Amino acid sequence: MSGAALKFVLKALVSLGLIVFLLSRIELAEFLRVLGSARLSYLLIALAIYLVGQLFGSMRWALLAWPLGFKNSIKEFVTYYFIGMFFNLFTPSTVGGDVSRVYYLAQGATADRGGAWTGSTGYAIASVVTDRAIGMAVLVWIGAVAVLLFPDYALPLAVRYAVYGLALGILVGALLLPRAARFLQQANRSWARKLALVAQSYRGNWWLLVQTMLLSLLAHSIQAWMQLLVGQALNVELPWSYCFILYPLVGTFSALPVTLNGLGLREGSYLFLLRHINVDSEKAVAFGLLWLVIVALDSLIGGILFILRRSGTL
C-alpha cells in the first residue's frame, strides 16, 4: 500500500471512529426527532448567507493574486473559488480544492513573469497558500479574542491555552516574515529565491494585507452569525458572544489533518463546545450535521460550475 493510500485509510478510520463515538453519545430516536423538527426557513437563509461569505473569500484571493501578475476578472476568481469549495469537500483531502484553484489560475495566466519564475504555477500556489494562511490566521485570532473577552463560558483551560498559544504563534510568525524573506533571498537554492520573489510582491503593501484581513474578518463574522440561524432552526438559543467562540474553534479543530475533510472532528467539536453551554447532545450533533449540509449544498454550486466549464458552456 502506498503512503497516500495508507494516509487515506488512517484518516477514514479516524473519521469512522469519531462518528461511532458520536452515535454512542446520543439517543437515535431523539436525534431523528430533532432533525425532523428543524425549521427550514432558517436553514434556507443560512444557505444564502453562506454564499455571501464565500464571495468575500473570492475577493480576498483576487486581491492576493493580482499583485503576482494575474489578470483574471472577479468572475473568474469566483468561479475557481467555488470549484475549489466543491473539491475541498468532495475529495479525500482538503487540499483538493487548493489544487484545482492553482490549476485553473495557472492555466489561464498569460502575464509576463520576467523570467523570474518559469511558468505561473508557482505564483498561483503562492496566492492560494497566502489566501489560506490569512483566512486561518484571522479565524484563530477571532476565536482567541472572543475567548479572552468572554471568560464566563466554562471552557477547559487546555482549550483556552491552546487557542492563545496558536494565536501567539501566528503573530510571531507574521512578525518574522520580513526576516525570513531576506534569508530566502540570500539562500543559494532556486525554490528559496522564488519564495523570496513572492514575498517581495507583498512587501510594503500593508494596505493590501489590511484589505484581505478585513475581508476575512467580514467573511468569518458572517459565518459566526450563521451559527445563530442554525441554532434557531433547532430551537437552540445561542448567545451571540458564544458564536464568536464556537465557529472559530470548530473551524480550527476541524482543520487538523487527521480525518477526511474534518468529518467526525467537526461534529465532535460542536458536541464538545455546545455541551459547555448545556445544549443537549442530540441537538449538538444535529447542529454539526446541519452545518455540514449547508456547506455541502453550497459547495455543489462549484460542482455545477466545474461541469459547465468542462463542457465549454462557461
C-alpha positions in Angstrom: 0.0 0.0 0.0 1.4 3.4 -1.0 1.9 6.2 1.5 -1.0 8.2 0.1 -3.3 5.2 0.3 -2.3 4.4 3.9 -2.9 8.0 4.9 -6.3 7.9 3.3 -7.2 4.7 5.2 -6.0 6.0 8.5 -8.0 9.3 8.1 -11.1 7.3 7.1 -10.7 5.1 10.2 -10.4 8.1 12.5 -13.5 9.7 10.9 -15.4 6.4 11.3 -14.3 6.1 14.9 -15.4 9.6 15.7 -18.8 9.1 14.1 -19.3 5.8 16.0 -18.4 7.7 19.2 -20.8 10.5 18.5 -23.6 8.0 17.8 -22.9 6.3 21.2 -23.4 9.7 22.9 -27.0 10.3 21.6 -30.4 8.6 21.5 -31.0 7.9 17.9 -34.8 8.3 18.1 -34.5 11.7 19.8 -31.7 12.8 17.3 -34.0 12.0 14.4 -36.9 13.9 16.0 -34.7 16.9 16.5 -33.6 16.8 12.8 -37.2 16.3 11.7 -38.3 19.3 13.6 -35.7 21.7 12.3 -37.2 24.8 10.8 -36.4 25.0 7.1 -36.7 28.8 6.8 -33.7 29.5 9.0 -31.6 26.9 7.1 -32.5 28.5 3.7 -31.5 31.9 5.0 -28.2 30.3 6.2 -27.6 28.8 2.8 -27.9 32.2 1.1 -25.7 33.9 3.7 -23.0 31.3 3.4 -22.7 32.1 -0.3 -22.2 35.8 0.5 -19.3 34.8 2.9 -17.7 32.8 0.1 -17.9 35.7 -2.3 -15.9 37.8 0.2 -13.4 34.9 0.2 -13.2 35.0 -3.6 -12.4 38.7 -3.4 -9.7 38.2 -0.9 -8.0 35.6 -3.2 -8.3 38.0 -6.1 -6.6 40.8 -4.2 -3.7 38.5 -3.3 -3.3 37.2 -6.9 -3.4 40.4 -8.8 0.0 41.7 -7.4 1.6 38.5 -8.6 0.7 39.3 -12.2 -2.6 37.5 -12.7 -5.1 39.5 -14.8 -8.2 37.3 -14.2 -11.6 39.0 -13.6 -13.6 38.8 -10.3 -16.0 36.5 -12.1 -13.2 34.0 -12.9 -11.9 34.1 -9.3 -15.4 33.4 -8.0 -15.8 30.5 -10.4 -12.4 29.0 -9.5 -13.1 29.6 -5.8 -16.4 27.8 -5.9 -15.0 24.9 -7.9 -12.3 24.7 -5.1 -15.1 24.6 -2.5 -16.6 21.6 -4.3 -13.3 19.7 -4.5 -12.4 20.6 -0.9 -15.5 18.9 0.4 -15.9 16.0 -2.1 -12.4 14.8 -2.4 -10.5 12.8 0.2 -8.2 15.7 1.1 -8.9 19.4 1.9 -6.1 20.4 -0.4 -8.0 19.0 -3.4 -9.8 22.4 -3.8 -6.5 24.2 -3.5 -5.0 22.1 -6.3 -8.0 22.9 -8.5 -7.6 26.6 -7.8 -3.9 26.5 -8.6 -4.6 24.6 -11.8 -7.3 26.9 -13.2 -5.4 30.1 -12.2 -2.1 29.0 -13.7 -3.8 27.5 -16.8 -5.3 30.8 -17.8 -2.3 33.0 -16.9 -0.5 34.9 -19.7 1.1 37.7 -17.7 4.9 38.2 -18.3 6.9 36.8 -15.4 10.1 38.4 -16.5 11.9 35.1 -16.4 11.9 35.2 -12.6 9.8 32.0 -12.3 9.2 29.8 -15.3 5.5 29.5 -15.8 2.8 30.7 -13.5 2.2 27.6 -11.3 4.4 28.8 -8.5 2.7 32.2 -8.3 -0.7 30.5 -8.4 0.4 28.3 -5.5 1.7 31.3 -3.6 -1.6 33.1 -4.0 -3.6 30.1 -2.7 -1.3 29.4 0.2 -1.3 33.1 1.2 -5.1 33.2 0.9 -5.4 30.1 3.1 -2.9 31.4 5.7 -4.6 34.8 6.1 -8.0 33.2 6.4 -6.9 30.8 9.0 -4.9 33.4 10.9 -7.9 35.7 11.2 -10.1 32.8 12.2 -7.8 31.8 15.0 -7.5 35.4 16.2 -11.3 35.9 16.3 -11.5 32.8 18.5 -8.7 33.9 20.7 -10.1 37.4 21.2 -13.6 36.1 21.9 -12.3 33.6 24.5 -10.4 36.4 26.1 -13.3 38.9 26.1 -15.9 36.4 27.3 -14.3 34.5 30.1 -17.6 33.5 31.8 -18.0 30.5 29.5 -16.7 27.4 31.2 -14.2 26.3 28.6 -11.4 24.0 29.8 -8.1 25.7 30.5 -6.4 23.4 28.0 -8.6 24.7 25.2 -8.0 28.3 26.2 -4.3 27.9 26.3 -4.2 26.1 23.0 -6.1 28.9 21.3 -3.9 31.6 22.9 -0.8 29.7 22.0 -1.8 29.2 18.4 -2.8 32.9 18.1 0.6 34.0 19.6 2.5 31.6 17.3 0.7 33.1 14.2 1.6 36.6 15.4 5.3 35.7 15.9 5.4 34.0 12.5 4.0 37.1 10.8 6.5 39.4 12.5 9.3 37.1 11.4 8.2 37.0 7.8 10.3 40.0 6.6 13.5 38.5 8.1 12.6 35.1 6.6 12.2 36.8 3.2 15.6 38.3 3.4 17.1 35.0 4.4 15.4 33.2 1.5 16.6 35.8 -1.0 20.2 35.2 0.1 19.8 31.4 0.1 21.6 29.5 -2.7 18.5 27.5 -3.7 16.1 28.2 -6.6 12.9 27.4 -4.6 14.1 29.8 -1.8 14.7 32.6 -4.2 11.3 32.0 -5.8 9.6 32.3 -2.4 11.5 35.5 -1.8 10.2 36.9 -5.1 6.6 36.2 -3.9 7.3 37.8 -0.5 8.7 40.9 -2.3 5.4 41.2 -4.2 3.6 41.8 -0.9 6.4 43.5 0.9 5.5 47.0 1.9 1.9 46.6 0.6 0.3 46.9 4.0 -2.9 48.2 2.7 -3.4 45.1 0.6 -2.8 42.9 3.7 -5.2 45.1 5.7 -7.9 44.7 3.0 -7.5 40.9 2.9 -7.7 40.7 6.7 -10.8 42.9 6.8 -12.4 40.7 4.1 -11.5 37.6 6.2 -12.9 39.2 9.3 -16.2 40.0 7.5 -16.5 36.5 6.0 -15.8 34.8 9.3 -18.1 37.2 11.2 -20.9 36.3 8.7 -20.3 32.6 9.3 -20.2 33.1 13.1 -23.5 34.9 12.9 -24.9 32.0 10.9 -24.5 29.8 14.0 -27.4 31.8 15.4 -29.5 30.8 12.4 -28.7 27.1 12.7 -29.4 27.4 16.5 -32.8 29.0 15.7 -33.6 26.2 13.3 -33.1 23.7 16.2 -34.7 25.9 18.9 -31.4 26.4 20.5 -30.9 29.9 21.9 -27.2 30.6 21.4 -25.7 33.7 23.0 -24.3 35.9 20.2 -21.0 36.1 22.0 -20.6 32.4 22.1 -21.0 32.2 18.3 -17.6 34.0 18.0 -16.1 31.3 20.1 -18.0 28.4 18.6 -17.4 28.9 14.9 -13.6 29.8 15.1 -12.8 26.9 17.4 -14.8 24.4 15.4 -13.1 25.7 12.2 -9.7 25.4 13.8 -10.2 22.0 15.3 -11.7 20.5 12.1 -8.7 21.8 10.1 -6.4 19.3 11.8 -5.3 16.9 9.1 -6.3 13.7 10.9 -9.7 13.0 9.4 -11.3 13.0 5.9 -12.2 16.7 5.4 -12.9 17.2 9.1 -15.7 14.6 9.0 -16.4 13.5 12.6 -13.9 16.0 14.0 -16.2 18.9 13.1 -19.3 17.3 14.5 -17.4 16.2 17.6 -16.2 19.8 18.1 -19.8 21.0 18.0 -20.8 18.4 20.6 -17.9 19.3 22.9 -18.4 23.1 22.7 -22.2 23.2 22.8 -22.3 20.8 25.8 -20.4 23.5 27.7 -23.5 25.8 27.4 -25.9 23.0 28.3 -27.1 22.1 24.8 -28.5 18.5 24.6 -26.2 16.0 22.9 -28.8 15.3 20.2 -29.2 18.9 19.3 -25.4 19.5 19.4 -24.8 16.6 16.9 -27.7 17.7 14.8 -26.2 21.2 14.8 -22.9 19.9 13.4 -24.7 17.8 10.8 -26.9 20.7 9.6 -23.8 22.9 9.3 -22.2 20.2 7.1 -25.3 20.0 5.0 -25.3 23.8 4.4 -21.7 23.8 3.4 -22.2 20.7 1.1 -25.2 22.2 -0.6 -23.5 25.5 -1.3 -20.3 23.6 -2.4 -22.4 21.7 -5.0 -22.6 25.0 -6.9 -18.9 24.6 -7.6 -19.6 21.1 -9.0 -22.1 22.6 -11.4 -19.6 25.3 -12.4 -17.0 22.6 -12.9 -19.3 20.7 -15.3 -20.2 23.8 -17.2 -16.5 24.7 -17.6 -15.6 21.2 -18.7 -18.4 21.3 -21.3 -17.3 24.7 -22.6 -20.6 26.4 -21.6 -18.8 28.6 -19.0 
